[in-house]
Amino acid sequence: MIEARLKDNVVYRSFAAEVAAGRVANAYLFVGEDSVTGDAMAALSAECILCPRSGCGTCSVCRAVESGSHPDLHIYNREKKMTVADAENLVSEAQKSGWQSSRRVFSIYNAERLTPEVQNKLLKVMEEPPEGAVILMSAKHENGLLPTVRSRVKLIRLPIWSVGDVEEELKSRGVPARVAEVAARLSGGSFALASAYAEEEGLEEEYDEVFSMLRDVKNTRDMAPYVYSGMFTSERIPRILDFAEIILRDVLVKTSGAEVAKYTYNRDYDLGEIAKGFSAGGAAMALLRVNALRALVEVNISAETIGEKMLFDILEAKYKWRQS
């Protein structure tokens, strides 16, 4: 299970060691594109903070946290969007004593989607932290968070899993071996994306479309057939960004000569075509630009506009850092 893998990972072990030593920060931000890993890290961290044995996983406290019924665990922005009233409730609850523990944990999921108004309300607790109140924020990226919020949290980057880790996890859930193998390759180390591929039809075709687009668009004149084809829709744009990042990550591996496994599956020729003209610096810049576009998804910029900007930014990074 993902929880067991996380507990064996240095990211969680370092967090648990600090909690056991009594060095608990007022607010944490767990960042990573994989929502499955992010949710698991948030749950395990709450257990670790509230459990008398720093997250043993078996006691009544851990079981209550796991079920969401612990009275000192408050969960926001998971089932419904967090409002200003919810943020005011958090501030109020943070001032109170715990029911069963000296600590109170406030878990905020999908923090990149919080409105500025909500974030500003939360600053009161971050700037003047009540004793024993701990905020755990999980986010796919930092782009949607105010600088004032980012400066007041302890940032923890979530692990990126190997293809083997993802494949084994899928098989343990009963996914057929062949499907698990391909899904793991397409996932970019994300359990969330791999699970979606294993369950949804048409995802491999979408991956192929993104691969073809990045291979064929060599200048701005090549963009229009893709931008105006209907490919970029609000439902598809998050996945298109996922696949573009996976492919560009492997372009970076190829151009830098790094001896690490690639995520792209059975596409060596096409990957070589996409990599032509890229320097390692250009590939890295393109990867950063694509990641930054996720913030536009959260503020409801049109998918067509995001798709057009993605292609333009990739071309700009490629030619600005052109390989000689």
N, C-alpha and C positions, 0 to 999 in steps of 0.2 A: 504494500500500500504506500501511497505517496507520503503519508505521515511518517512511516517507518524510514523511508529514504531521507526525509528531511531531518529526522532525529539523528541520523548518521552523518549528516552533512555539516561541514565546518561552520556554515552560516548560523544554523540553529544552535549548534554546540557552543559557539562563542556567546550567543545571546543568553543561553541557559546558564553558562558559567558566570556571567555578570549578575544575573538575577540571584543565583545561589550565594554570590559574594555580597549581596545587598546593594549592588550598584545599578539601581533601576532608574532610568531616565523618566522624565515627566511625559514625554511624547516620542513616539517612534513612527517612522515612515518606511514601510516595506515596499520596495519598488521592483516590478518585474512584469513583463508582458503576459506571462502565464498566469491566468486567473485561478487555475486549479492550485498551483503552488502558492499563490498569494493568499487564497482563502485558508489553505492548510496551515500556512505560517501564522496567520492571524489567530486561528483557533488554538494551535499549539502554544503560542506565546501567551495567550490568556490563561491557559492551563498552568503554564510555567510560573506566571506571576501570582495566581491565586492559590495554587496547590502548596500545602505546607512542605512537600517534598520536591518542590520545583518541577512539577509536571511529571509525576510518576506514571500517569495514564491509566491507573487502575483504581484509585480511591474514589470516594463519593464526590469529592470536589471536582475531580477531573471528569467524572461521568456527567455531573451537572453542567459543567462548562460545555462539554461535547453536545449535550442535548439543548443547550441554550437556556437552561432553567436556573442557573446560579443567580442568586439575588444581587450579587455584586458585579455581574457582567451585564453591560448595557450595549446593545447592538444597534447601529444606525446605518442607513443608506444601503441596505442589502435587499430587503423586500420592497421597500418604497423609497422614493427620493427624499433625502434629508432636507427639511425646511428650516427657515429661521426659527420657528417655534421649537423644532427639535433641538436646534443648537442651544436655544435658551434653556430648554429642559436639561441638556447635558451640563451646562454651566451650573444650574441649580443643584443637580444630583451630585456634581463633583464636590460641592461644599459640605455634603453630608457624610456621616460616618458609615462605614461598611456594616452590612448585616451579619456576615459570617467571617469576614476577613478585615484586616487593617487596611487593605488596598481595595480600590474600586477600579475596574477596567472598562474603558469606553472604546469599543471597536467600531471603527468607521471604515466601511468597505467602499470600493470604487471612489476613492478620495479625489481622483482627477476630475470627477463630475460635479464636485461641490461648487455652488455658486460663490462669487466673491462675497456676497452678503453673509452667507453661512460661515465662510472662512473667517471673516472679520469678527463674527460673534465668538468663534472658537478661540480667537487670540486672547480673550480675557483669561481663559484657563491656562493657556500656554505662557502668557506673560506673568501671571500671578498664580502659579500652580498650587492648588490645595494639597496638603500632605496626604499621601496615599493614593492620589488620583493619577491614573496612567492612561494616556490616549494611545491607541494602536491604530494607525492609519495604513491602509493598503491601497496601492495605486498601480496602474499599468505603466504610468510615466509621471514625470514631475511637471510637465508643461502646463497643466491646468491649475497648479497650485500657486498661490501668491508668494512672492519672495519673502514676505514677513512670516508666512507659515513655514516655508522651507527652512528658514534660518533658525526656527525654534524646535525643530524635530531632529532626532538622531536618525540619520539615513542608513538603512540596511538594504543592500541590493540582493535580490533573491538569486539562487543558483540557476544556471542554465544546464539542463540535463543532456546527457549523451544520447545518441540514437539508441544504444543498447538499453539504457535505463528506461526510455520511453517504450521501446518494444516489449521489454519484460513486463512493464506495468500493464500494458494493454492485454498481453496474453494472460496475466493473472486475473484480469476481469472477464475472461472468456472470449476475447476477440480472436477470430481465426488467425493462424500464424502468418499467412500471406498478407492479409489485410493489415495486421499489426506491423509487419515489416515495412510496407509501403507508407503507412500512416506515420510511422516513426521517422522515416526519411524526409517526409514532407513537413514535419512539425517544427523544424528549427529548434528542437529541444523543449518544445512546449507541450505539456500534457493536455492542456485545453484544446489546442489546435489538433493534436493527434486524436483525441477523443471525438472531436467534431468530424474529422475525416472518416473515422471508423464507423460513425453513425449516419453520416449524411451522404446522399448520392450526389454526384456531379462535382465534387470538390476537386478531384484529380483533373477534370476537364478545365476547371477554373484555373488551376495551377498551370496547366499547359498554355492557357490563354495569356497569362501574365508572362510566362517564359517567352512565348512568341513575340509579345509586345516589346519586351526589353531587348530582344534580339533584333527586331525589325526596325525599331525607331532609332535611326542614326543621326537625324537632324530634325529641326523643328518642322520641316515640311512633312515628315512622316507621322507627326502626332495626330493630325486631324482625323484620319480614319478610325483611330481608337477613341479619341476624345468624344467624337460625335456618333459613335456606333451604338450607344446605349449600354456599353460595357460598364460604365461607372454609374452605379446606383447607390442609394443610401444603404441598402441591405448588403451590397457586395464590397463597398469601398474598404471597410475594416479588414476583410480577408485579403483583398488585393494588396493592401499595405503590408499585411503579414507575409504574403508570398514574395513581394518585392524585397522585403528585408532579408528573407532567407536566401534568395538568389544573390543579392548584392553582398551578403556576408560571405558567400562562397567565391564571388568575384574578388573580394578582398583577400581571401585565403590564397586564391590562385595567383593574384598579382604580387602579393607579398612573399610568396614562397614558403609560407608557414606550414609546418608539418603537423597539421591537425585534420581530423576527418571532415569531409564536406557533408552538408545536409541534402543538397540536391541529389535527386535519384535518377540514375541512368540517363544523364543529360550532359555528358562531358563535352560533346561537340558544340552544342548550343551554348553551354557555359563559356567555352572558349571564344565563340563568336561575340557574346555580350562583353567579354573582358577585353576585346581588342580596343586599343586606344586608351584604356584605363591605366593609370598608375595606381599604386597602392594608396597614395594620398587622395586621389580622385575617388576611388572606391569607398574609402572611409568617409569622405565628405558626403557622397551620395547616400550612404547608409544613414548618416546623421540627419540629412535633410528629410529623408523619407520618415524617419522616426518622429521628427518634429511636426510632421503633417497630422499626426494623430490628434493634436490639440484642436485642429480645425474641425475634425469630426465631432468633437464634444460641443462646439459652439454652432453646430448646424449650418456650416458653410456647405454649399451644394457639392454633391459628389463629383459632378462633372468638373467643377472648378478645382477640386482637390486633385482629381486625376490629371488634369492639364498641368497643374503646378508640379505634381510629382515627376512627370516626364520632363518638363522644362528644367527642374532642379537637378535631375540625374544627368541630363545633357550638359548643363552648365558645370557641374562638378567634374564631369569627364573631360571637357575641353579646357577648363580653367587649369586643371592639374594634369594636362595631357602628357602621356608617356612619349618620350622622344624616340 
